[in-house]
Amino acid sequence: MKILVFAEQRNGKLKSSAKEALTAAAKLSGGNASDVAALLIGSNVESLASELAGYGADTVYVADKPELENYHCLNYTAVLAEAVKAFSADALVGGASPMGKDLFPRLAARLDAGIVTDVTELTADGNNLSAQKPMYAGKVISKISVKGDGLKIASIRPNVFAAEQTGQGSAAVSKLDVALTESRIKTKEIRKGVSEKADLTEAAVIISGGRSLGSAEKFSVLNDCADVIGATVGASRAAVDAGYAPHHMQVGQTGKTVSPNLYIACGISGAIQHMAGMRTSKIIVAINTDPEAPIFNIADYGIVADLFEAVPIMTEKFKELL
């Protein structure tokens, strides 16, 4: 099976999901680097190809044009379609990021391809692709197979497939010259968040707060801890609805789905919608005054305490350790 990996970048920096997707593709190919290729799209992104060396791809296709600096759904879809053709790919793999969630279904519709999204496990049997993904707020694990000779597309949940540099693959650059058509859709402005920390979907450590924090200002107790351990701060829907945190911080079914190595839930009772967005975290720590809170049912470690007492103590202990 020949696998093309969409190596997503943002502002000239590779997303961690790019290397995770390459690692997943390398395992699907049985470690055969000649069967794996990566694709970079953007402006002045050719230099990023060297960062992909050793993750299992022999070839890195590069579409490098000023018109591709910002994400444009039609242009990026056209480039992906051309790369699939150039590599004669049987499968396309990439991250289940906001860009991937918009881009891959468009490509699937254009190329009449089978698609599985937000997967947590991926295997191949000949030209057949099998995947697993949580569904119904994480209550069930769905097993899906895409069979036949046509193109298969899979988007993988960030932080699920650990990136591994095996030393295989030379990352030789092959330039793509794709004719871009004039579109009525134009990117006029990109508004960036003020935080320099990793996005929730890619963060290795997350500390989240619920409505019991009481105000936006009191999120500072979480921010102080996050600064010590290098975490990204999240929030429950209840906290967001109460105006304590902006929507981009929301974790859950109607927010962002996350899979960090460590998730610390502070003052979050554990509504099913919230747990659907974080239950695949590697380690879950819950802090709540209610010993019967549902969050304790999925937590690896539970602390029955007031978060305003527990979190500052944890912060001081982290300082001693780090």
Order of alpha helices (4+ residues) and beta strands (2+ residues): beta-beta-beta-alpha-beta-beta-alpha-beta-alpha-beta-beta-beta-beta-beta-beta-beta-alpha-beta-alpha-beta-alpha-beta-beta-alpha
